[in-house]
Amino acid sequence: MIEEQHSLDDLRHGFGFLMHDTTRLMNRYYDRRVRIYGITRTQWTLLT
């Protein structure tokens, strides 16, 4: 039972890390794409 709980906690931690890292990488990609227009991601979001 305790081993199952540790396994579940590890899975949750790993999933959270992957979600955070994916979001970070997507934001970096998006920032590079809007940079050619000379604006920030926040400014682009307001325009759309």
mmCIF file as Biopython writes it, N, C-alpha, C and O atoms, coordinates in Angstrom:
data_model
#
loop_
_atom_site.group_PDB
_atom_site.id
_atom_site.type_symbol
_atom_site.label_atom_id
_atom_site.label_alt_id
_atom_site.label_comp_id
_atom_site.label_asym_id
_atom_site.label_entity_id
_atom_site.label_seq_id
_atom_site.pdbx_PDB_ins_code
_atom_site.Cartn_x
_atom_site.Cartn_y
_atom_site.Cartn_z
_atom_site.occupancy
_atom_site.B_iso_or_equiv
_atom_site.auth_seq_id
_atom_site.auth_asym_id
_atom_site.pdbx_PDB_model_num
ATOM 1   N N  . MET A ? 1  ? 0.826  -1.193 0.000   1.0 0.0 1  A 1 
ATOM 2   C CA . MET A ? 1  ? 0.000  0.000  0.000   1.0 0.0 1  A 1 
ATOM 3   C C  . MET A ? 1  ? 0.872  1.259  0.000   1.0 0.0 1  A 1 
ATOM 4   O O  . MET A ? 1  ? 0.621  2.189  -0.766  1.0 0.0 1  A 1 
ATOM 5   N N  . ILE A ? 2  ? 1.883  1.287  0.849   1.0 0.0 2  A 1 
ATOM 6   C CA . ILE A ? 2  ? 2.761  2.451  0.920   1.0 0.0 2  A 1 
ATOM 7   C C  . ILE A ? 2  ? 3.549  2.603  -0.377  1.0 0.0 2  A 1 
ATOM 8   O O  . ILE A ? 2  ? 3.751  3.720  -0.853  1.0 0.0 2  A 1 
ATOM 9   N N  . GLU A ? 3  ? 3.995  1.484  -0.952  1.0 0.0 3  A 1 
ATOM 10  C CA . GLU A ? 3  ? 4.727  1.540  -2.213  1.0 0.0 3  A 1 
ATOM 11  C C  . GLU A ? 3  ? 3.850  2.095  -3.327  1.0 0.0 3  A 1 
ATOM 12  O O  . GLU A ? 3  ? 4.323  2.843  -4.183  1.0 0.0 3  A 1 
ATOM 13  N N  . GLU A ? 4  ? 2.563  1.724  -3.315  1.0 0.0 4  A 1 
ATOM 14  C CA . GLU A ? 4  ? 1.641  2.247  -4.321  1.0 0.0 4  A 1 
ATOM 15  C C  . GLU A ? 4  ? 1.489  3.756  -4.173  1.0 0.0 4  A 1 
ATOM 16  O O  . GLU A ? 4  ? 1.408  4.474  -5.169  1.0 0.0 4  A 1 
ATOM 17  N N  . GLN A ? 5  ? 1.451  4.238  -2.937  1.0 0.0 5  A 1 
ATOM 18  C CA . GLN A ? 5  ? 1.312  5.675  -2.688  1.0 0.0 5  A 1 
ATOM 19  C C  . GLN A ? 5  ? 2.546  6.415  -3.184  1.0 0.0 5  A 1 
ATOM 20  O O  . GLN A ? 5  ? 2.425  7.472  -3.802  1.0 0.0 5  A 1 
ATOM 21  N N  . HIS A ? 6  ? 3.736  5.872  -2.922  1.0 0.0 6  A 1 
ATOM 22  C CA . HIS A ? 6  ? 4.964  6.505  -3.401  1.0 0.0 6  A 1 
ATOM 23  C C  . HIS A ? 6  ? 4.979  6.534  -4.919  1.0 0.0 6  A 1 
ATOM 24  O O  . HIS A ? 6  ? 5.382  7.530  -5.519  1.0 0.0 6  A 1 
ATOM 25  N N  . SER A ? 7  ? 4.549  5.459  -5.538  1.0 0.0 7  A 1 
ATOM 26  C CA . SER A ? 7  ? 4.518  5.385  -6.991  1.0 0.0 7  A 1 
ATOM 27  C C  . SER A ? 7  ? 3.559  6.429  -7.563  1.0 0.0 7  A 1 
ATOM 28  O O  . SER A ? 7  ? 3.869  7.075  -8.563  1.0 0.0 7  A 1 
ATOM 29  N N  . LEU A ? 8  ? 2.412  6.591  -6.938  1.0 0.0 8  A 1 
ATOM 30  C CA . LEU A ? 8  ? 1.430  7.573  -7.386  1.0 0.0 8  A 1 
ATOM 31  C C  . LEU A ? 8  ? 1.968  8.989  -7.202  1.0 0.0 8  A 1 
ATOM 32  O O  . LEU A ? 8  ? 1.780  9.838  -8.073  1.0 0.0 8  A 1 
ATOM 33  N N  . ASP A ? 9  ? 2.632  9.251  -6.084  1.0 0.0 9  A 1 
ATOM 34  C CA . ASP A ? 9  ? 3.227  10.562 -5.846  1.0 0.0 9  A 1 
ATOM 35  C C  . ASP A ? 9  ? 4.306  10.863 -6.880  1.0 0.0 9  A 1 
ATOM 36  O O  . ASP A ? 9  ? 4.393  11.985 -7.380  1.0 0.0 9  A 1 
ATOM 37  N N  . ASP A ? 10 ? 5.128  9.865  -7.203  1.0 0.0 10 A 1 
ATOM 38  C CA . ASP A ? 10 ? 6.164  10.054 -8.215  1.0 0.0 10 A 1 
ATOM 39  C C  . ASP A ? 10 ? 5.549  10.363 -9.572  1.0 0.0 10 A 1 
ATOM 40  O O  . ASP A ? 10 ? 6.051  11.209 -10.311 1.0 0.0 10 A 1 
ATOM 41  N N  . LEU A ? 11 ? 4.468  9.679  -9.893  1.0 0.0 11 A 1 
ATOM 42  C CA . LEU A ? 11 ? 3.783  9.909  -11.160 1.0 0.0 11 A 1 
ATOM 43  C C  . LEU A ? 11 ? 3.218  11.323 -11.217 1.0 0.0 11 A 1 
ATOM 44  O O  . LEU A ? 11 ? 3.352  12.006 -12.232 1.0 0.0 11 A 1 
ATOM 45  N N  . ARG A ? 12 ? 2.598  11.757 -10.152 1.0 0.0 12 A 1 
ATOM 46  C CA . ARG A ? 12 ? 2.038  13.115 -10.107 1.0 0.0 12 A 1 
ATOM 47  C C  . ARG A ? 12 ? 3.144  14.152 -10.229 1.0 0.0 12 A 1 
ATOM 48  O O  . ARG A ? 12 ? 2.999  15.132 -10.959 1.0 0.0 12 A 1 
ATOM 49  N N  . HIS A ? 13 ? 4.242  13.944 -9.522  1.0 0.0 13 A 1 
ATOM 50  C CA . HIS A ? 13 ? 5.362  14.880 -9.572  1.0 0.0 13 A 1 
ATOM 51  C C  . HIS A ? 13 ? 5.945  14.919 -10.980 1.0 0.0 13 A 1 
ATOM 52  O O  . HIS A ? 13 ? 6.216  15.996 -11.511 1.0 0.0 13 A 1 
ATOM 53  N N  . GLY A ? 14 ? 6.137  13.758 -11.581 1.0 0.0 14 A 1 
ATOM 54  C CA . GLY A ? 14 ? 6.692  13.689 -12.929 1.0 0.0 14 A 1 
ATOM 55  C C  . GLY A ? 14 ? 5.780  14.329 -13.955 1.0 0.0 14 A 1 
ATOM 56  O O  . GLY A ? 14 ? 6.256  15.016 -14.859 1.0 0.0 14 A 1 
ATOM 57  N N  . PHE A ? 15 ? 4.477  14.117 -13.834 1.0 0.0 15 A 1 
ATOM 58  C CA . PHE A ? 15 ? 3.517  14.710 -14.757 1.0 0.0 15 A 1 
ATOM 59  C C  . PHE A ? 15 ? 3.508  16.227 -14.613 1.0 0.0 15 A 1 
ATOM 60  O O  . PHE A ? 15 ? 3.478  16.948 -15.611 1.0 0.0 15 A 1 
ATOM 61  N N  . GLY A ? 16 ? 3.533  16.707 -13.384 1.0 0.0 16 A 1 
ATOM 62  C CA . GLY A ? 16 ? 3.563  18.152 -13.146 1.0 0.0 16 A 1 
ATOM 63  C C  . GLY A ? 16 ? 4.806  18.786 -13.735 1.0 0.0 16 A 1 
ATOM 64  O O  . GLY A ? 16 ? 4.740  19.860 -14.334 1.0 0.0 16 A 1 
ATOM 65  N N  . PHE A ? 17 ? 5.944  18.121 -13.564 1.0 0.0 17 A 1 
ATOM 66  C CA . PHE A ? 17 ? 7.189  18.627 -14.126 1.0 0.0 17 A 1 
ATOM 67  C C  . PHE A ? 17 ? 7.107  18.693 -15.642 1.0 0.0 17 A 1 
ATOM 68  O O  . PHE A ? 17 ? 7.506  19.690 -16.243 1.0 0.0 17 A 1 
ATOM 69  N N  . LEU A ? 18 ? 6.589  17.632 -16.268 1.0 0.0 18 A 1 
ATOM 70  C CA . LEU A ? 18 ? 6.480  17.611 -17.725 1.0 0.0 18 A 1 
ATOM 71  C C  . LEU A ? 18 ? 5.538  18.694 -18.236 1.0 0.0 18 A 1 
ATOM 72  O O  . LEU A ? 18 ? 5.822  19.332 -19.250 1.0 0.0 18 A 1 
ATOM 73  N N  . MET A ? 19 ? 4.430  18.907 -17.551 1.0 0.0 19 A 1 
ATOM 74  C CA . MET A ? 19 ? 3.499  19.964 -17.959 1.0 0.0 19 A 1 
ATOM 75  C C  . MET A ? 19 ? 4.161  21.335 -17.857 1.0 0.0 19 A 1 
ATOM 76  O O  . MET A ? 19 ? 4.031  22.159 -18.763 1.0 0.0 19 A 1 
ATOM 77  N N  . HIS A ? 20 ? 4.865  21.579 -16.761 1.0 0.0 20 A 1 
ATOM 78  C CA . HIS A ? 20 ? 5.537  22.861 -16.570 1.0 0.0 20 A 1 
ATOM 79  C C  . HIS A ? 20 ? 6.614  23.068 -17.625 1.0 0.0 20 A 1 
ATOM 80  O O  . HIS A ? 20 ? 6.717  24.150 -18.202 1.0 0.0 20 A 1 
ATOM 81  N N  . ASP A ? 21 ? 7.405  22.053 -17.878 1.0 0.0 21 A 1 
ATOM 82  C CA . ASP A ? 21 ? 8.483  22.162 -18.855 1.0 0.0 21 A 1 
ATOM 83  C C  . ASP A ? 21 ? 7.929  22.361 -20.268 1.0 0.0 21 A 1 
ATOM 84  O O  . ASP A ? 21 ? 8.486  23.138 -21.043 1.0 0.0 21 A 1 
ATOM 85  N N  . THR A ? 22 ? 6.856  21.679 -20.603 1.0 0.0 22 A 1 
ATOM 86  C CA . THR A ? 22 ? 6.231  21.843 -21.916 1.0 0.0 22 A 1 
ATOM 87  C C  . THR A ? 22 ? 5.702  23.262 -22.086 1.0 0.0 22 A 1 
ATOM 88  O O  . THR A ? 22 ? 5.877  23.870 -23.142 1.0 0.0 22 A 1 
ATOM 89  N N  . THR A ? 23 ? 5.061  23.786 -21.059 1.0 0.0 23 A 1 
ATOM 90  C CA . THR A ? 23 ? 4.549  25.154 -21.110 1.0 0.0 23 A 1 
ATOM 91  C C  . THR A ? 23 ? 5.686  26.148 -21.280 1.0 0.0 23 A 1 
ATOM 92  O O  . THR A ? 23 ? 5.579  27.093 -22.062 1.0 0.0 23 A 1 
ATOM 93  N N  . ARG A ? 24 ? 6.769  25.936 -20.552 1.0 0.0 24 A 1 
ATOM 94  C CA . ARG A ? 24 ? 7.924  26.828 -20.650 1.0 0.0 24 A 1 
ATOM 95  C C  . ARG A ? 24 ? 8.494  26.825 -22.064 1.0 0.0 24 A 1 
ATOM 96  O O  . ARG A ? 24 ? 8.797  27.883 -22.614 1.0 0.0 24 A 1 
ATOM 97  N N  . LEU A ? 25 ? 8.640  25.646 -22.650 1.0 0.0 25 A 1 
ATOM 98  C CA . LEU A ? 25 ? 9.187  25.550 -24.001 1.0 0.0 25 A 1 
ATOM 99  C C  . LEU A ? 25 ? 8.242  26.163 -25.035 1.0 0.0 25 A 1 
ATOM 100 O O  . LEU A ? 25 ? 8.696  26.805 -25.982 1.0 0.0 25 A 1 
ATOM 101 N N  . MET A ? 26 ? 6.952  25.972 -24.863 1.0 0.0 26 A 1 
ATOM 102 C CA . MET A ? 26 ? 5.987  26.574 -25.788 1.0 0.0 26 A 1 
ATOM 103 C C  . MET A ? 26 ? 6.022  28.097 -25.700 1.0 0.0 26 A 1 
ATOM 104 O O  . MET A ? 26 ? 5.926  28.780 -26.719 1.0 0.0 26 A 1 
ATOM 105 N N  . ASN A ? 27 ? 6.159  28.628 -24.492 1.0 0.0 27 A 1 
ATOM 106 C CA . ASN A ? 27 ? 6.250  30.080 -24.324 1.0 0.0 27 A 1 
ATOM 107 C C  . ASN A ? 27 ? 7.501  30.636 -24.986 1.0 0.0 27 A 1 
ATOM 108 O O  . ASN A ? 27 ? 7.449  31.693 -25.614 1.0 0.0 27 A 1 
ATOM 109 N N  . ARG A ? 28 ? 8.616  29.945 -24.857 1.0 0.0 28 A 1 
ATOM 110 C CA . ARG A ? 28 ? 9.851  30.392 -25.506 1.0 0.0 28 A 1 
ATOM 111 C C  . ARG A ? 28 ? 9.694  30.405 -27.019 1.0 0.0 28 A 1 
ATOM 112 O O  . ARG A ? 28 ? 10.127 31.344 -27.686 1.0 0.0 28 A 1 
ATOM 113 N N  . TYR A ? 29 ? 9.074  29.364 -27.559 1.0 0.0 29 A 1 
ATOM 114 C CA . TYR A ? 29 ? 8.843  29.280 -28.997 1.0 0.0 29 A 1 
ATOM 115 C C  . TYR A ? 29 ? 7.946  30.427 -29.457 1.0 0.0 29 A 1 
ATOM 116 O O  . TYR A ? 29 ? 8.225  31.075 -30.466 1.0 0.0 29 A 1 
ATOM 117 N N  . TYR A ? 30 ? 6.879  30.670 -28.720 1.0 0.0 30 A 1 
ATOM 118 C CA . TYR A ? 30 ? 5.939  31.725 -29.066 1.0 0.0 30 A 1 
ATOM 119 C C  . TYR A ? 30 ? 6.611  33.090 -28.984 1.0 0.0 30 A 1 
ATOM 120 O O  . TYR A ? 30 ? 6.390  33.941 -29.845 1.0 0.0 30 A 1 
ATOM 121 N N  . ASP A ? 31 ? 7.434  33.309 -27.952 1.0 0.0 31 A 1 
ATOM 122 C CA . ASP A ? 31 ? 8.158  34.573 -27.810 1.0 0.0 31 A 1 
ATOM 123 C C  . ASP A ? 31 ? 9.064  34.825 -29.011 1.0 0.0 31 A 1 
ATOM 124 O O  . ASP A ? 31 ? 9.151  35.952 -29.498 1.0 0.0 31 A 1 
ATOM 125 N N  . ARG A ? 32 ? 9.738  33.779 -29.488 1.0 0.0 32 A 1 
ATOM 126 C CA . ARG A ? 32 ? 10.606 33.930 -30.663 1.0 0.0 32 A 1 
ATOM 127 C C  . ARG A ? 32 ? 9.796  34.286 -31.905 1.0 0.0 32 A 1 
ATOM 128 O O  . ARG A ? 32 ? 10.241 35.076 -32.738 1.0 0.0 32 A 1 
ATOM 129 N N  . ARG A ? 33 ? 8.619  33.709 -32.025 1.0 0.0 33 A 1 
ATOM 130 C CA . ARG A ? 33 ? 7.793  33.974 -33.210 1.0 0.0 33 A 1 
ATOM 131 C C  . ARG A ? 33 ? 7.259  35.401 -33.229 1.0 0.0 33 A 1 
ATOM 132 O O  . ARG A ? 33 ? 7.218  36.011 -34.297 1.0 0.0 33 A 1 
ATOM 133 N N  . VAL A ? 34 ? 6.849  35.959 -32.094 1.0 0.0 34 A 1 
ATOM 134 C CA . VAL A ? 34 ? 6.306  37.320 -32.090 1.0 0.0 34 A 1 
ATOM 135 C C  . VAL A ? 34 ? 7.402  38.377 -32.053 1.0 0.0 34 A 1 
ATOM 136 O O  . VAL A ? 34 ? 7.138  39.551 -32.313 1.0 0.0 34 A 1 
ATOM 137 N N  . ARG A ? 35 ? 8.619  37.978 -31.735 1.0 0.0 35 A 1 
ATOM 138 C CA . ARG A ? 35 ? 9.729  38.922 -31.689 1.0 0.0 35 A 1 
ATOM 139 C C  . ARG A ? 35 ? 9.963  39.573 -33.055 1.0 0.0 35 A 1 
ATOM 140 O O  . ARG A ? 35 ? 10.391 40.726 -33.121 1.0 0.0 35 A 1 
ATOM 141 N N  . ILE A ? 36 ? 9.688  38.850 -34.142 1.0 0.0 36 A 1 
ATOM 142 C CA . ILE A ? 36 ? 9.915  39.417 -35.479 1.0 0.0 36 A 1 
ATOM 143 C C  . ILE A ? 36 ? 9.010  40.620 -35.731 1.0 0.0 36 A 1 
ATOM 144 O O  . ILE A ? 36 ? 9.307  41.443 -36.598 1.0 0.0 36 A 1 
ATOM 145 N N  . TYR A ? 37 ? 7.919  40.733 -34.991 1.0 0.0 37 A 1 
ATOM 146 C CA . TYR A ? 37 ? 7.026  41.883 -35.109 1.0 0.0 37 A 1 
ATOM 147 C C  . TYR A ? 37 ? 7.380  42.989 -34.121 1.0 0.0 37 A 1 
ATOM 148 O O  . TYR A ? 37 ? 6.756  44.051 -34.122 1.0 0.0 37 A 1 
ATOM 149 N N  . GLY A ? 38 ? 8.376  42.742 -33.285 1.0 0.0 38 A 1 
ATOM 150 C CA . GLY A ? 38 ? 8.819  43.742 -32.319 1.0 0.0 38 A 1 
ATOM 151 C C  . GLY A ? 38 ? 7.876  43.919 -31.142 1.0 0.0 38 A 1 
ATOM 152 O O  . GLY A ? 38 ? 7.827  44.990 -30.537 1.0 0.0 38 A 1 
ATOM 153 N N  . ILE A ? 39 ? 7.127  42.875 -30.817 1.0 0.0 39 A 1 
ATOM 154 C CA . ILE A ? 39 ? 6.211  42.952 -29.681 1.0 0.0 39 A 1 
ATOM 155 C C  . ILE A ? 39 ? 6.429  41.759 -28.757 1.0 0.0 39 A 1 
ATOM 156 O O  . ILE A ? 39 ? 7.121  40.800 -29.096 1.0 0.0 39 A 1 
ATOM 157 N N  . THR A ? 40 ? 5.828  41.848 -27.599 1.0 0.0 40 A 1 
ATOM 158 C CA . THR A ? 40 ? 5.936  40.764 -26.623 1.0 0.0 40 A 1 
ATOM 159 C C  . THR A ? 40 ? 4.728  39.841 -26.739 1.0 0.0 40 A 1 
ATOM 160 O O  . THR A ? 40 ? 3.755  40.154 -27.425 1.0 0.0 40 A 1 
ATOM 161 N N  . ARG A ? 41 ? 4.803  38.722 -26.070 1.0 0.0 41 A 1 
ATOM 162 C CA . ARG A ? 41 ? 3.690  37.767 -26.055 1.0 0.0 41 A 1 
ATOM 163 C C  . ARG A ? 41 ? 2.437  38.414 -25.465 1.0 0.0 41 A 1 
ATOM 164 O O  . ARG A ? 41 ? 1.333  38.190 -25.962 1.0 0.0 41 A 1 
ATOM 165 N N  . THR A ? 42 ? 2.600  39.204 -24.421 1.0 0.0 42 A 1 
ATOM 166 C CA . THR A ? 42 ? 1.462  39.870 -23.790 1.0 0.0 42 A 1 
ATOM 167 C C  . THR A ? 42 ? 0.808  40.854 -24.753 1.0 0.0 42 A 1 
ATOM 168 O O  . THR A ? 42 ? -0.418 40.909 -24.851 1.0 0.0 42 A 1 
ATOM 169 N N  . GLN A ? 43 ? 1.619  41.628 -25.459 1.0 0.0 43 A 1 
ATOM 170 C CA . GLN A ? 43 ? 1.074  42.573 -26.431 1.0 0.0 43 A 1 
ATOM 171 C C  . GLN A ? 43 ? 0.338  41.837 -27.549 1.0 0.0 43 A 1 
ATOM 172 O O  . GLN A ? 43 ? -0.734 42.266 -27.976 1.0 0.0 43 A 1 
ATOM 173 N N  . TRP A ? 44 ? 0.909  40.738 -28.018 1.0 0.0 44 A 1 
ATOM 174 C CA . TRP A ? 44 ? 0.264  39.967 -29.077 1.0 0.0 44 A 1 
ATOM 175 C C  . TRP A ? 44 ? -1.084 39.415 -28.603 1.0 0.0 44 A 1 
ATOM 176 O O  . TRP A ? 44 ? -2.062 39.411 -29.350 1.0 0.0 44 A 1 
ATOM 177 N N  . THR A ? 45 ? -1.119 38.953 -27.361 1.0 0.0 45 A 1 
ATOM 178 C CA . THR A ? 45 ? -2.358 38.415 -26.804 1.0 0.0 45 A 1 
ATOM 179 C C  . THR A ? 45 ? -3.440 39.492 -26.761 1.0 0.0 45 A 1 
ATOM 180 O O  . THR A ? 45 ? -4.606 39.215 -27.044 1.0 0.0 45 A 1 
ATOM 181 N N  . LEU A ? 46 ? -3.058 40.707 -26.410 1.0 0.0 46 A 1 
ATOM 182 C CA . LEU A ? 46 ? -4.032 41.798 -26.372 1.0 0.0 46 A 1 
ATOM 183 C C  . LEU A ? 46 ? -4.548 42.137 -27.767 1.0 0.0 46 A 1 
ATOM 184 O O  . LEU A ? 46 ? -5.694 42.561 -27.915 1.0 0.0 46 A 1 
ATOM 185 N N  . LEU A ? 47 ? -3.723 41.956 -28.780 1.0 0.0 47 A 1 
ATOM 186 C CA . LEU A ? 47 ? -4.126 42.259 -30.153 1.0 0.0 47 A 1 
ATOM 187 C C  . LEU A ? 47 ? -5.059 41.211 -30.736 1.0 0.0 47 A 1 
ATOM 188 O O  . LEU A ? 47 ? -5.835 41.507 -31.645 1.0 0.0 47 A 1 
ATOM 189 N N  . THR A ? 48 ? -4.991 39.999 -30.226 1.0 0.0 48 A 1 
ATOM 190 C CA . THR A ? 48 ? -5.798 38.924 -30.819 1.0 0.0 48 A 1 
ATOM 191 C C  . THR A ? 48 ? -7.147 38.783 -30.195 1.0 0.0 48 A 1 
ATOM 192 O O  . THR A ? 48 ? -7.926 37.920 -30.598 1.0 0.0 48 A 1 
#
